[in-house]
Structures are given as structure tokens and as C-alpha cells.
Amino acid sequence: MNDQSKIAESDALRDLYGEPVPASLVKEMTFLTEPYAAFIKASPFVVLSTCGEEGLDASPRGGPPGFVRIVDKKTLMLPDRSGNNRVDSLSNVVTDSRVALLFLVPGVGETMRVNGRAKISVDPQLVASFADVNGKIPRSVLIIEIDRAYVHCSQSLSRSKLWDPAAQVDRKALPSIGQMLQACRAEFDGAAYDKRNEEEGGLIPED
């Protein structure tokens, strides 16, 4: 790529794209409005993005709608459920508290973004308050102080047809997770992993 084709200054970027759409500025808040809170309460899925000394990370998190707790207009709590124990996101938070969250609601085209700063709590009473239906408690809870919250229109999801049943891909048309892991390490038993994953309803981490 020719260096002359790169955008290296913010002014040049603004010249290329022009002024922001007015509604994109109106929607940005420093706290959760009631409609924004309603969206988050309905969301069973969020992507948690972090940065730190080891680099960047974007981690999917899920649970029943409301699994991300709204404490007040400026504070969210996100439990860290059992997983693969890589703790990439949490390690980043230790060195850089900045986080970004993207909330999705099944069947809804809009998405909700929250930027803020997080800290990790292992307070026994707090983690116990996030016990799931099986009585399992998270090892820690992220407490997120909101800096910015804003909704995204449905353009991206409409273009992707993410919620369109006709656009859904047959899972068998793609490599299984066991096959993906075995392609990374030949000695990994992908078939055994897939069998165990199926038996446990897809709830095992990447061993």
C-alpha cells in the first residue's frame, strides 16, 4: 500500500467523512437513561473489550437477560463465570481500567455501547449475590463506572442479516470447535473434545 494513501491525521479523516450525523451526538450520555437501562436489562449477551500491557482483548459474555446488573445510572456489575481461565480481560483491567461493552438483544437491530472504567471485586457477599440457578458463584465481579453510553442504529445488523433465519448457517457446514483446536495443535484430541462438548451442552471451556 502506498504511504500516500494512508490517513495519518484526524483533520484529514474529518475531511474525508464530513461532520457527524446530528443524531449520533444527541444519543451519547454520561449515564444510563431509562430506555438505555431497559435495553441492557433485556440483553443476554455482551462483548467486553479491554486493553492492557499484553495487548487488546474482546471477550463474549452471556447469561439470562439482566445478567449484567444495573446498580445505578453510572454503575454496572458483570460477573465473571467459569471459563477457560485465561483471564485475558481481567489481566488487562488490572493494568488499564478502561473497558468498552457492546450489548445485543436477540431479534433487535439496535445495539448498545458502554464505555467506562472497571475494577475487579472478590467481595464474598457480592460474588455470592450473583449465584446462578445451580448455586454456582462467579470467582469475581467487574464493577464498571460508566463514562459514556449510547445506542447504535440497526444498519450493521440489518446489513449482516444476523437475526434473519434465512441467513443462518448450518453449524455442520463449518469446522467444529474441536477441529479448530486440533488445527492449532496436532496432538489435541478434537474428536474427544467435541464429544464431551456435546454431552455437556456446549458449556465446557477450551481445555
C-alpha positions in Angstrom: 0.0 0.0 0.0 1.3 3.4 -0.9 2.0 5.6 2.1 0.3 8.5 0.4 -3.0 6.6 0.7 -2.9 6.4 4.5 -4.8 8.7 6.7 -2.4 9.9 9.4 -4.1 13.0 10.8 -7.5 13.5 12.4 -8.2 16.6 10.3 -7.7 14.6 7.1 -10.1 11.9 8.5 -12.7 14.5 9.2 -12.3 16.0 5.7 -12.9 12.5 4.3 -16.1 11.8 6.3 -17.5 15.2 6.9 -19.4 16.2 10.1 -21.1 13.6 12.3 -24.7 12.9 11.8 -26.6 15.0 14.4 -28.4 12.1 16.0 -25.0 10.4 16.6 -24.1 13.2 19.0 -27.5 13.5 20.7 -27.5 9.9 21.8 -24.3 10.0 23.8 -24.9 10.2 27.5 -22.6 10.1 30.6 -25.2 7.9 32.4 -27.9 5.4 31.7 -31.3 6.8 30.7 -34.3 4.7 31.5 -34.6 3.5 27.9 -30.8 2.6 27.8 -31.2 0.7 31.1 -34.2 -1.2 29.7 -32.1 -2.3 26.7 -29.3 -3.6 29.0 -31.8 -5.4 31.2 -33.1 -7.3 28.1 -29.7 -8.3 26.9 -28.4 -11.8 27.3 -25.1 -11.1 25.5 -22.3 -8.6 25.7 -18.8 -8.3 24.2 -16.3 -7.0 26.8 -13.3 -5.1 25.2 -10.2 -4.3 27.2 -6.6 -3.2 26.7 -3.5 -3.7 28.7 0.2 -4.5 28.7 -0.4 -7.8 26.9 -2.5 -6.1 24.1 -6.2 -6.0 23.2 -9.0 -8.4 24.0 -12.6 -8.7 23.1 -14.4 -11.4 25.1 -18.0 -12.6 24.7 -20.1 -12.9 27.9 -23.6 -14.3 28.2 -26.3 -15.2 30.7 -30.0 -14.8 31.3 -31.4 -11.3 30.4 -30.3 -9.0 33.2 -27.1 -10.9 34.0 -25.3 -7.6 33.8 -26.6 -5.9 36.9 -27.5 -2.2 36.8 -26.6 -0.7 40.2 -27.5 2.9 39.4 -27.3 5.2 36.4 -23.5 5.3 36.5 -22.6 1.7 37.6 -22.8 -1.8 36.1 -21.7 -5.1 37.5 -20.6 -8.0 35.3 -20.0 -11.4 36.9 -17.0 -13.5 35.6 -18.4 -17.0 35.2 -16.3 -20.1 34.9 -14.5 -20.4 31.6 -11.0 -21.2 30.2 -9.1 -19.4 33.0 -7.0 -17.4 30.5 -8.2 -14.2 32.3 -7.1 -12.1 29.4 -9.8 -9.4 30.0 -9.2 -9.4 33.8 -5.5 -9.1 33.4 -5.9 -6.1 31.2 -8.2 -4.5 33.7 -5.6 -4.8 36.4 -3.2 -2.7 34.3 -5.6 -0.5 32.4 -9.1 0.1 33.8 -10.6 1.2 30.5 -13.4 -1.1 29.1 -16.0 -1.0 26.4 -19.1 -3.1 26.2 -21.4 -3.9 23.3 -24.8 -5.3 24.2 -27.0 -7.3 21.8 -30.6 -8.4 22.2 -31.9 -11.3 20.1 -34.1 -10.1 17.2 -33.4 -6.4 17.9 -31.4 -4.5 15.3 -30.0 -1.8 17.6 -27.0 -2.4 19.8 -25.9 -0.6 23.0 -22.4 0.6 23.7 -21.0 1.5 27.1 -17.5 2.8 27.7 -16.1 3.2 31.2 -13.6 2.1 33.8 -13.7 -1.2 35.7 -12.3 -2.7 38.8 -12.3 -6.4 39.9 -14.1 -7.3 43.2 -13.9 -10.6 45.0 -16.0 -9.5 47.9 -17.6 -12.7 49.3 -21.1 -11.2 49.7 -21.0 -9.5 46.3 -20.0 -12.6 44.3 -22.5 -14.7 46.3 -25.2 -12.4 45.2 -24.6 -13.5 41.6 -25.2 -17.2 42.2 -26.8 -18.8 39.2 -29.8 -21.2 39.2 -27.4 -24.1 40.1 -26.0 -22.2 43.0 -22.6 -21.6 41.3 -21.0 -18.3 42.1 -18.5 -16.3 39.9 -14.9 -16.0 41.1 -15.1 -12.3 40.7 -17.3 -9.4 39.6 -16.4 -6.4 37.4 -17.7 -3.1 38.7 -17.9 -0.7 35.8 -18.2 3.0 36.2 -19.9 4.4 33.1 -18.2 7.2 31.2 -20.3 7.1 28.0 -23.4 5.2 26.9 -25.0 5.3 23.5 -27.2 3.3 21.2 -26.3 2.2 17.7 -28.9 2.1 14.9 -29.8 -1.1 13.2 -27.7 -0.6 10.0 -24.9 -3.1 10.9 -27.2 -5.9 11.9 -29.6 -5.2 9.0 -26.7 -5.5 6.6 -25.4 -8.6 8.2 -28.9 -10.2 8.4 -27.7 -11.6 11.8 -31.2 -12.3 13.1 -32.7 -13.4 9.7 -33.5 -17.1 9.9 -32.9 -17.4 6.2 -29.3 -16.3 6.6 -28.5 -18.7 9.4 -25.6 -21.1 8.7 -25.9 -24.8 9.4 -23.3 -25.4 12.2 -22.2 -28.6 10.4 -21.1 -26.5 7.4 -18.2 -25.2 9.4 -15.4 -26.8 11.3 -16.3 -27.9 14.8 -14.6 -26.2 17.7 -12.6 -29.5 18.3 -11.4 -29.4 14.7 -10.4 -25.8 15.1 -8.4 -26.5 18.3 -6.8 -29.6 16.7 -5.7 -27.5 13.7 -3.8 -25.3 16.2 -2.2 -28.2 18.0 -2.0 -31.5 16.1 -1.7 -33.5 19.4 -5.0 -32.1 20.6 -7.9 -34.7 20.5 -10.5 -32.7 18.7 -13.0 -35.6 18.4 -12.9 -36.2 22.1 -13.4 -32.6 22.9 -16.4 -32.4 20.5 -18.0 -35.4 22.1 -17.6 -34.0 25.6 -18.8 -30.6 24.5 -22.0 -32.1 23.0 -22.6 -34.1 26.2 -22.3 -31.0 28.3 -24.4 -28.8 26.0 -21.5 -26.7 24.8 -20.6 -25.5 28.3 -17.1 -26.7 28.5 -14.1 -24.3 28.0 -11.3 -24.8 25.6 -9.1 -27.3 27.7 
